[in-house]
Amino acid sequence: MLPIVEVLLLALELSAALLVGYLLLLTGAALQAPRSTPDIGTTASRFLILIPAHNEERLLPGLLASLARLYYPPEHVHVHVVADNCFDKTVAIARAAGVTVHERRDVARPGKGPALDWVWQHLPADELFDAVVILDADSVVSANFLAVMAARLARGERVVQAYYAVHHSRRSFAAGIRFAALAAVHYLRPQGRMVLGGSAGLKGNGMMFAAGLAQRYHWAAELAEDIELHMRILLDGERVYFAPDAMVWAEMPDSLAASESQHRRWEVGRLRLARRYVPHLLSAALSAMRSGQPRRAFVLFDAIMEHLIPPFAILVGGSALLLFAALLAGAEWAAGLVAVSTAVERLILLNLLLSLGLLAGEAGYLLAALRQVQAPPSAYWQLMYAPVYIFWKVGQYLRAWLGQSEQAWVRTHRNDVS
């Protein structure tokens, strides 16, 4: 193997090491983070809960039932369901539960972002609230959800993200793999960012906004509207906090095929927003550094890193390919098929060690995330299916790269409720 190939391998491994090293930095910080919200008292903030729903007759009852079980004064909770282009029993179910329903008909602009943007124009003029909570209709929440959010709001936290996890993760390997992925992205990374002074990010479900802030922003018709809103919030000088003990569990498809449209939508949205916002984030970060604001600069640089880090399955798959290439070069050298200098021998060994180190670091990061969320034993043995998921995810990512002009929102298939 030519030395130039070894140098190229080294460059790729060092690039991957930067990303994995950053994940390990967040992992180490997350281990120091508190796992509960202190001083949950009797603060009675008024909450407006918005639930965008499109044909959710099967799963909406579960969310409404969990809201009825909240440990929170019901007179301070107003629930509004935004029935977006529904043609099933969603509206009837919501009305029967005694919540406010807003029916929207706009087949030209479907989706969560347009629905949330629309409902602000249709709220009662006398609706009084201190904060807004956004919940997906296919979710359930922990009984302490609003108590935790009220405590966070009382501490001055204006935007808060709950831990958004997978419901019924034991039902299939696809749900189990998603549970592990969200444990890392939705729990471990935000926990680490809270310790380091970063922003937890918005995950699209289980989000709370202080009243004044909620009314300032419009929801864009993006394929990843939560990421787009997070970028605008960051550039305006705000920060998203994380509440690890406020839980929201959402249904995930039981098969990879059923989740294809959802994954493709996320990846297309992520890639598009990275191109749009990374230059703005970098400019703002450099400006903050020049003006002597290192903490704000870190928040912005951290957001850039989140854009640069690919989906974890892609990172692991790339690291496995690098290890294969390094092993191939090492085998040729060990078998004497190629004559190399001492310097190249060292380069071959370095590539082998780096590629092994990448996979070891990624395994440590994922296992730490599972331990942080006290994952059930099934979450560990379901990792045996990770190679299947990696191959599938690589295909989805390539399709996203090739189809970044995709605009249509497609509703993700829901499982039968059991």
Order of alpha helices (4+ residues) and beta strands (2+ residues): alpha-beta-alpha-beta-alpha-beta-alpha-beta-beta-alpha-beta-alpha-alpha-beta-alpha-alpha-beta-alpha-alpha-alpha-alpha-alpha-alpha
